[in-house]
């Protein structure tokens, strides 16, 4: 090993391929994206350098971009404040059930995650259809016809439908991570709780929850990432409509680049979006450090 570490040629042979991959896959694309964001590139051969005009338009005139950022924020809040508590609850309940039923319910809860997003999207489009959709049919059957809506075309409800579908589709992943955390709690700790009489909410608040904090940290991080990059379900179900009522950043970026052919402006959006993601990451890490201090 010392002989290899002292051989500069060997070190170069080991390091250079990795550096080339990083440069080709990360540094070069980011550099090109920043450059193109300063141009009016629209797919033609001629490219005019326009400086910061794209960024000025984003911050002064592009309400759709900031609306899509707000929608991503709402999705992140929904994942963290609604989906995750439900995931923790089901993880604990699965652990308590035990036996064959535990395995069956674990599989059933994870099924939405392994179904193709295309199939999932089509299923929810049919469920929420205002004419023959199952949701409106159920409401009519129980005498709640007044609640029937054109769910995916109504600006007041479409965003909440999308957020619910995303939470439903990803529920199994979050639940499985919390389930692994619950299973990782030592049986000795559970026996000590039983001896001391700590059960129910007391056990959860003073034992289970503190031990799940590292798992919660990981899951919250994944939720933020998922909310910021969410696209497939939006693209397949509403494509950001009606209007921009269910628009998200990734889908908006796709539309600007590959439908409007405004590659320069799309790259400016991507740069601003990356900066926002880095800012959110820094704030989140600062919050974690403040909690641990």
N, C-alpha and C positions, 0 to 999 in steps of 0.2 A: 504493500500500500504506500509506504514512504517513497518507494522508487517511482511509482506512478505519479504521486503528488509532486515530485521534484522534476518530472519531465514536462516541460512547457508545451511541447508538441502534443503529448497525450492529453493534457488539460484542454488545449485548444480543440482537439478532435472531439472531446466529450461535451464541451460547452457551446461551441459555435453552432452545431445543428439546432440545439434548443433555442439559442438566441435568434437564429434565422426564422424559426417557426413563430416565435413571439413577434418578431418584426413584421413578418408577412401576414400573420393573423390578427395582430392587435395594433401595433404602432403605425404601420402603413395605412390601414383602413381609417384609423382615427385621423391621421394627418390629412388624408385625401378628403375626408368628410368636412374637416375644418376649412380646408381650401375651397371646396365646392360651395360651402355655406356663404362664402364671400363673393360668389358669382351669380349670374342669372341663368345658369345651366338649365336648359329645357330639352335636352336630348339631341340637339343639333350639334354640328361641328364647331360653330362659332360660340365662344364663351367670353362674356364680358365681365370684367372685374368691377363689382359694384360696392365693395367695402362692407359696411355694416348695415346696409339698407334692409336686408332680410331680417336682421335682429330687431331693427327699429319697428318693422311691420309687426313682428311677433309681439313685442311689448306694448305697442300703441294701438294696433288695429285688429289683431287676431283674437277675437273673443272666443272662437271655437276651441283654440288651443287651451286657453285657461279654463274653459268650461270642462274640457276633457280631463284636465289635471284635477279639477274639483271632483269629477265623477270617480276618478281613481282613488282620491282621498276618501270618498264615501264608501267605496268598495273595501278599502283597507280597514276602515272603522267597522264595517259590517262583519268582515272576517274575524277581526280581533275581539269585538265586543259581543257578537252573536254566535258565529260559528264555533269559535274556540271554547267558550263555556259549554256549549252543547257537546262538543267533542270530548271534553274532560268528563262530563256527566256520563256519556255513553261508555267511555273507556272504563270508568269505575264500575258502572253497572255490569259490563261484560266480565270484568274481573270477579265480581261477586257471584254471577250466575254459575260459572264453572261448567265442567263436564262437556257433553256433546253440544248442548245448546249454545255454549260460548263460541264454539267453532262455527256453528251454523250462522249465528247472528253476526259474527265477525266477517264472514264471507259476504253475507247479504249487504252489510253496510259499506263494504268496499267495492261492490259491483259497479256503482256509477263511475268510479274512477277508471275502470278498465274498459268501459264501453267507449267506442269511438266518439269523439266530440261531434263528428258529423251526424251520427245516429242520435246522440243526446240532443243536439240542436233541433233536428227534425221532429223528435218526439215532443219537445216542449212547444215548438211552433204549432203542432197539432193539438196539444193539450190546451193551449191558450187561444186557439182559433175562436173568433166570436160567433161563428155559425154552428160548427159541429164539435167544438172543443169540449173536452171532458170537464174542465173546470166550470164553465158556464152551464153545462148540462146538470152537474151536481147541484149548483146553486139553484137552478130552476126546480130540481126534484125536491129540494127541502124548503121550497117556498121563499127563496131569497132572490127572485128574479131581478129585483131592483139593483142588486150588486153586480149583475152581469156587465162586463165591460169588453171593449175591443182592446184587450190588454196590451198588445204590442204596437198599437197605433195611437193610443191615448198618451199624450205628452206627460200627463200627471202620474202614470203608472208604469210606463215602459222601463224606466231606469231601475225601479224597484224590482220589476220582474227579472231583469238582467242580473242584478245583484243577487237575487234569490237563486237563480239558476246556477250562477258561478259558485255560490256557497254550497248548493246541493251537490254539484258535480265534484267539488274538491273535498267534501266532508270526510270521505273515507281516508284520505291521506292524513289529514290532521288528526282524526280519531286514532289511526294506527300508531302515529308517533306518540300520542299521549298514552295509548294503551301499552306501548313498550315501556314508557316511563313508569306507569303504575305497576307493571309486572316486574320492573327493576327494583322496586322497593323491597327491602329484605323482609323475609318472613319473621325474623326476630323482632323487627320493629312493630309489625302487626300484632304479634303475640304480646309484646310489652304494652301496646295500646289496650288490648283486651283485658290484660291484668289490671291496668290502672283505671279501667272503666271509660276510656276515651273512645267513643263510638260516634257515628253519624257526623253531624256538622263539626263537632269539636275535633274529631280525628282528621277531618278534611282540612280545617283551618290551621291546625297546629302541627300536623304531621305530613299529610299527603301533599298539600299545596306547597309548603316550603321545599319539600324534596323534588317537586315537579318544576321548580323555577328554572333550572337549566334547560329543561325540555320546552317550557313555555317560551323562553328566550329564543330558542331555535325556531319554534313554530311561528312566533311573531315576525321574525326576520323573513321567513319564507312567505308569510302572508303579505308583507309589505312588497316584497319582490313580485309576487303573483299579481297583486293589485296594480302595480305600475306597468307590468308588461302584458296585461290581459288583452287578448285580441280575438282569438279564434271564435269564441262563442258570440261575441258582438258582431263579428263579420258575417257569421252564418245565419244569425237570427234577425238582426235589425239593420246591420251595416251602419250603425250610428244613428239611425232615424227613429221616429219621424223628425226631420230636420237634423238637429244635433242633440236631441234630447237624451240619447243613449250613446253619445260619442265618447270614445276613449283614445288615449294618446297614440297607441300603436296602430289602431285602425285609421285614425286621422292621418298619421304619417304615411301609411300605405296609400291612402286615397290621393294625397298631395303628390306623392312620387310617381305612382304607377297608373293613375287615372288622369290627373291634371298635367303630368310630365313636368312638374316644377321641381327638378332635382336639386337645384341650388337652395330653394326655400325649404324643401324637405330635409336637406342636410343641416340647415340652420335649426330647424325644429329638433332634430336628433341631438345636436350639440347642446341646446338649451335643456333638453330632457335629461341628458346624461349629467349635466351640472346639477339639476334638481335632484336626481337620484343620489348623487354624491353628497349633496347637502343633507338630504334625509338620512343617509347612512351615518354621516358625522353626528347629526343630532341624536340619532338612536344610540350610537356608541357612547356619546357623552352622557346620555340618560342612564345607560347601564353602569358606567363608571361611577356616576353620582350615587346610584343605588348601592353599589358595592363598597363605597367609601365609608 
